[in-house]
Amino acid sequence: MRTGPVKGSSEPTTNLRRSAVHGTVAVGGAQAIKFLTQLLSVVILARLLAPVDFGLFAMLMPVAAFVMMVQDIGLSQAVVASGDLTDEQVSTMFWINAGLSMLLAVLFAVCAPLIAWFFGEPKLLAPALALAATVLISGLATQHFAWLSKSLRFGAVALIDVASTLLGFAAAVVVALVMPGIWALVASVLASMTVGLIGAWSLARWRPGRPAPFAEVRDLLRLGAGLSTFTLTNFFARNLDNVMIGRWAGAVQLGFYDRAYKLLLFPLQQINNPIGRVMVPVLAKLHDEPHRYRHAYSRTLRLMLLFTVPGVAFMLMFAKPLIVLLMGDRWAPAAAIFTWLAIAALHQPMSATFGWLFISQKRGGDFGRWGVFNMVTSIGAFAIGLPWGAIGVAAAYALSDLLIRMPVLWWWVGRTGPVRHRDLLEIVKPFAFALAGTLAALYLYRNMSGAVHLPEIVLGGFLAFGCFWTLLATCVGGRESLAEAARLLGARLGRFRKGDGMSRRGDGRSGSVARATVD
């Protein structure tokens, strides 16, 4: 039994393919469960708790997220992206994370009164003290999760994700029924993180030991510093809107903004994040083979876009009926916010994967510089929109994202590496064409039908995917993506009918996105 990290970065193609296949199948199943659980969480908790409860919680989470981000300082991603590592090197990363976590947890607790004072909400004091504990919990599990990903043990990660999501949801519902308020949301975080810590230590079967000399971890720290620069700047770009709205517009508006943001973002996260967890270590292993690297990224991205882009188009065009249907009439003011954020999300299914390229190519410096630009322009947009409240912030962010950040990011990521500008344009052209036609069709359908009742909304969803795939089939690249998806689905259904488990034929015909990427 292995008790340390995998030390070889060059695996045989068959083993790499099998690991990627099994990982994608496991992660896909886990994400289906997480998606349903989180959808239920949005629907049920929105009816058990008031907008002000979510607003109060959203005031605290940027602080908690910032502290957790600092305790990692990019070291987990550096471990996943690096090649040969000794047990001592990974142990060094663990002890750094653990020490920082302890220090930051204490600082968080000490600053709890200041947080309550800043927002003018005395109710935040006790929840802030409780969330301080999650910083230490997160730090103790960081390197174990990194080890599991580096070892391509995605099934274990998926199992932990499912368990933490289910138990976190159960804790939130129980507390919300007994004591409705912010503590239901705090209980969810505490429960899910505790389960994650126990699961990571139990399944990783790795224990930290003596740290390595500084000279042996210098490169890891340098890579982590570059990646943490992006993480730090991206944090401000993603969270200062909550802080500014909460401080100057109040908890109710922040509650509407937070729920709109979460409802839009979490379906995309259920696809991008887990596939990224598989693809970053796979692409890192293919870095010295540009053709296979480019092929893996392109095919994975095309298959993702088949499902994410029409989904975003549907949410954009049916924002208000979706909000009211899922969350109730009192959440209707969130619809305008949701619409603007959905406009910004139109390019996210593709742009969100660019982080895979930066990390797997060890372009930590480029990633960090992009993060600075992203932070400055996002904060500027928040400040411009703030006088108009949460809707103004969402609108300013969406417009600046499409007109400024998106073109700069695409140019920046394609300057060097195996995936260049021409490759990105070749991927996006058929999908952009299909998206434009789908938005036009959905606009006409919504205006003609009214689309306020469940049957009409469901039909709109079918129309979004049907129209998108039909238009995609008129382009050569689109037909190739559809054919690939059909082949993978057919192979998977065929294997399911035959009762043949994935573990028995790991190098046969493809049954998943991951197999297609590494062939």
N, C-alpha and C positions, 0 to 999 in steps of 0.2 A: 504493500500500500504506500502510495506516495505521501510524504508529509511536507513537501515543499513545492514551490512553483515549478512549472514546466520550464526546462532549460533550453530546449531546442526551438528555434523559430522557423526552421525549414522542415516542414513535414511533407511526407509523400502526398501526392495529389489526391489519392484515394482516401487517405485518412482525413485530410483537410475537407474534402467534399463530404465525407460521412459526418464529420463533426458539424459542418455548416448545415447540412440537411436536418440532422437530429435537433440541432439548436433552433432552427427556424420553425420546425414542427412544434417543439415544446413551447417556444415563445409565442407562437401563433395561438395555440390552445389557451395558454395563460392569459393572453391579451383579450381573447374573446370573453373569458370569465371576468376579467377586470373591467372591460368595457361595460358589460351588463351591470356589474356591481356599482360602478361609478355613475352610470345612468340612473340606476335606482336611487343612489345617494343624492343626486341632484334633485330628482323628483320628490323623494320622500322628505328629505331635510328641508327643502324649500317650503313644504307645507307644514312642517313641525316648528320651524324657526322663523323669526321675522327678519326682514332685510337688515335691521340694525345689528342683529347678532352676527351676520356675515360681515357687516362693515367693521365691527369691533375686532373680529378675528383677522380680517384682512389688514388691519392696522398693525397687528403683531407679527404676522407671517413674514413681511419683508425683513424685519429685524432678525427673526429666527433663521430665515434662509441665508441672510448675509453672514451670520456667525458660522453656520454650517459650511458655507462655501469657503470661508477663510480657513477653517480647520483642515480642509482638504488640500488647499493651495495647489491643485492640479496634479498631486502625486499619484492618485489612483489612475488617472488617464495616462500618465507617464509610464506607469507599470504595465498597463495593457498594451500600449503602443510600442514598448521596447522589446528587443529581441531576447538574448540570453540573460537571465538574471539568477543570481544565487539566492539561497534562503536568507543569507545575512543582509543582502541588499533590500529585499522586501521587508525584512524585520526592521531595518532602519526607517523605512517609510511608515511602518505601523507605529513605531515609537514616536516619530515626529507628529503624526496625526493624533495619537492619544494624548501627548503632552499639550498640544495646542487646544484640543477639545476640552481638557480639564480647565485650562486657563480661561478659555472663552466662555465656558459654562458659568464660571464664577463671575466674570465680568458682566455677562448677560443678567444674572440674578441681581448684582449690585446696581445695574442701570435700570431695573424694572420701575422704580419710582419715577425716574426721568422720562421713561417712555410714556407712562400714564400722564405725567405733567405736560409733555409735548403735545399730546393729542387732546388734552383737557378731558380725559376719561378715567376717573379713579377706578372704574371697574376693571381696568386692564392690569392692575398690579398683580393680583393673585394668578391669573392665567399666564402672565409673563414669567413669573417664578416657576410655574410648572413646565413651561416650554423650555426653560433653561436646561432642564434635565435632558431634553432630547438632543442637545448639542453633544453631550458626552456619549450618549447612546449611539449617535450617528458616527462619531469619530472612532469608536471601538469596532465598528463593522466595516468601515470604508475599505481597508486593504483586503479583507476577506472577500468582499464582493469583487474587488479588482482581481484577486487571485482566481476566483471562479470564472470570471470572464476571460482572463488570459489563458486559462486551461481549457477554454471552449466548453465548459460545463454549464451550458445554457439551460438545460433541464432543471438543474438545481436552483439556478437563479429564478426561473419561472415558477417553481414550486413555492419559493419564499415570497415572491411577489403576490401570488394568489392568496396565500395564507395571510399575509399582512394586510392585504386589501379587504378580504372578507372580515377578518376580526376587527379591523379599524372601523369598518362600516357598522358592524354589529354593536361595537362600543358606542358609536355616535347615536345610533337609534335608541339604544337602551337609556342613555343619559338624557336624550332629548325628550323621551316619553316621561321620565321621572322628574327631570329638572330642565325644562326648555331654556336655552340660552347658549352663550358662548362656550360653556364647559362641555357641551356635546361635541363641538368641533375640536377642542383641546384633547378630549378623551380619545378621539379618533387618531390623532397624531401620536399620542403616547402609546396607544395599543399597537398601531402598525409598526412603529419603529422598534418597539420592544420585541415583537415577533421577528422582525427583520434581523435584529442582533442575534437572537437565539438561533434562528435558522442559519445565518451565515457561519457562525462558529461551529454549529453542529455538522453542516454539510461540507464545509471546506476542509475540515479535518487538518487544518494547518494551525500551528501555534507559533507566535513570534519568539525569536531567540535573541542571540547576541547580535548587536548591530554591526554593520560593516564599517571600515575606515572611510573617512570623508572622501578620499580620492576615488573610491569605488562607486560612490553615489553622486559624484559631481554632475555627470551628464544627466542623470535622472532629475536632479534638482533644477538644472538649467531648463530642461524640457518642461518640467512642472511649472516653473516660473512663467514661461511663455504661455502655457495653456491657462494658468491661473490669471494672467493679465486679461485674457479674453473673458474668462468666467466672471472676474470682478467687474469689468466694464459692462458685460452683458447683464449682470445682476442689476446695476443701476438703471440700465435701459429698460429692464423688464419690471422693476419694482418701484421706482420713484414716482410713477404715476399713482400708485396706491397711496404712497406717503403724502403726496401733494393733495390729492383729492380728499383723503381722510383729514388732513390738517386744515384745509381751507374750505372744503365743501361739506364735510360732515360724514357721519357714519352711514346715513341712509343712502346718499348718493354713491358712496363707496361700496355699499352692499349691492346696489344695482350693477355697478361697474364690475365688481369682482365676479358675480354670478354670470354675467354676460361673457366675460373673458374666459371663465372656467368652462362654461357650456360649449363655447366655440373651440377652445384649445384642446380639451381632453380627448375628443375623438381623433384628432391629428396625432396627439402624443401616443395614443394606443397603437398607432402604426409606425410612426417615425422612431420613437425611442427604443422599442424592443428590437426592431430591425437594425437600427444603428448599433445596438449592443452586440449584435452578431457580426455586422459588417465591418466595424472598426478593426477588431483583431484579424478578421479574414483579409481585409485590404492591406493591413500592416504586413502580413506575411507575403502578400503579392507585390510589395512595393518595388522589388528588383525585377519584376516582369511586367513592364508597362502595358503590353498588349492585354494580358490577362487581367491586370488591374482595371484598365479602362473598360474592358468587356464586362467584368463583374459589376462595376458601378453602374454602367449604362443599363444593363438588363434589369438589375434590381430596381433602379429608379423608375424605369418605364413601367414596370409591373405595379409599383406603388402608386404612380400617377393615375393609372387606370381607375383606381377606386377613390383616391383622396380628392382629386380635382373636381369631379362631379359632385362629391359630397359637400365640398365647400360652396360650390355654385348653388346647390339646393338650399343650404343654410342661409346664404346671402339673400336669396330671393324670397324666402319664407320665414324671415326673422321673427316678425310679430306673432303670427299664428303658432310658431314653434315654441316661443317663450310662454305664451298664455297656455298652450296645451300641456306643456311639461311642468310648468312651475305655478300656474294659477294667475288669476286676473291681477292680483296686487303686484305682480312682477312686470306688468306691461310697460312701465317706463324704461325697462332695460332693453327693449326692442331696438330703439334708435342707436344705443351704444353697440349692441350686438351687430347691427348692420354695418356700421363704420369699421368695427374690428374685423368683420368678415371680408370687407374690401381689402384690408391689409393682408388677410390670410390667403388671398388668391394665389400668391406666389410661394407661400410658405411650404407647401408639400415638396417643392423642389429645393428652395433655398435652405431649408432646414437640414438638408443632407450635406451641405457644403462643409459642415463641421467634420464629417467623416473624412473628407479629403485633407483638411488641414492637419487633423490629428494623426491619421494613418501615414501621412507623408512627413511627419515630424516637423511641420512648419509652424512651430509654436510662436515664433516672432511675428509672422504674417497674421496669425490668428489673433494675437494680442493687439496688433496695430489696427486691424479691422474692428476689434472690440472697442477701442478708444473712439474711433469715428462713429460707430453705431451709438455709443453712449452719448456723445456730445450732441448729435443730431436728434436723438430721441428726447433727451431732456429739454432741448430747445423747443421741440414740438409740444411737449407737455406744458411748458411755461406759456407758450403762445395760446394754447387752447383752454388753459385753466380758468380764465375769466368767464367762460361759458359753461363751467361745470364739467361733469363727467362726460357729457356728450361732446363738448368742445375738445377735451383731451383726446377722446377716441378719434374724432374727425381729424385733428391736427396730426396725430400719430399715423393714421392711415394714409393721408396725402403725402406726408414726408417719407413714409416707407416706400410707396410706389414710385415717387418721383425722384428721390435722392438715394436712399440706402440700397434699394434693390439693384439698380444699374451699377453702382459702385462695387457692391459685393460680387456680382457676377464677373465684373472685369478683374477684380482682385484675386479671386480664387482660380481663374483660368489663365493667369499670367505664366505659370510654370507648373511642372508636374505632369503626370500621365494624362490627366483630363484637362484639355485646353478649351479656349473659347469656342472653336468650331465644333468640338464635341458637345458642349452644352447647348449650342444653338441647334445642332442636329437633333438632339433629344427633345427640345422644347417646342419646335415648330409645329408638329402635328397636334400636340396637346393644346397649344395656344389657339389654334384654329378651331378645334372642337369646343374649347371653353367659350369662345366668343359666340358661336352658334347656339350653344346650350343656354347661355344667359339670355339671349334674345328669345328663344323658345319659352323659357320659364317666365320671362316677363309678360309675354303675350298670354300664356296660360293663367297666370296669377290674376291678371286684370280681367280676363274673360270669365273666370270661374269664381272669383272672390276668394277662394281657398282659405276658408276660416274653420272648416270642420275637418275631422280626422280623415274621412275617405278622400277628400280633395287634397289634403296635405300628403297622404300616402301616395296618391296617384301622381302628385308633383314629384315625389322622390323617384318613382319609376321612370317618369318622363326625363328627369335629370340624367340618370344613368343611361337610359335607352338612347336618348338624343346624343349624348356625349360619345358613346361607343359607335353609334351609327356614323356620325361625322368623322370620327377617328378612322373608321374603316375606309374612308375615301382617300386616305393618305398612305403612302407606301410604309413609312415608319409606323404609323398607327396600326396597319394591318399586321405587321410583324409582331407588334406588342400583343395584339388581340390573339393572334395565332399561338404565341408563346404561352399566354395565360390559359387558353383553351387546352393546349397540350399538357401543361402542368396539372390543371384541374382534372383532365381526363385520366392521366396517369395515376393521380392520387385516388380518384374514385375507383379505378380499376383495381388498384392494390387493396383498397378497402373492401371491395366486393369479394376478393379472393381471400380476405382475412390474413394477408401477408403483412406482418409487422415491419416497421421501418428498419429495425435492427438486423433483419435477415438479408436485406438487399440494399445495403448502403451505397453501392456503386453501380447500380443498374440505371434504368431510365429515370429521369428526374421526376420527383414528386413534390418539389418545393421551389420557392424562389432561390434559396441558397444554393441548391444543386445547380441551377442554371447559371449562377454567377461564377462558379469556380470551374466549370467544364472547359 
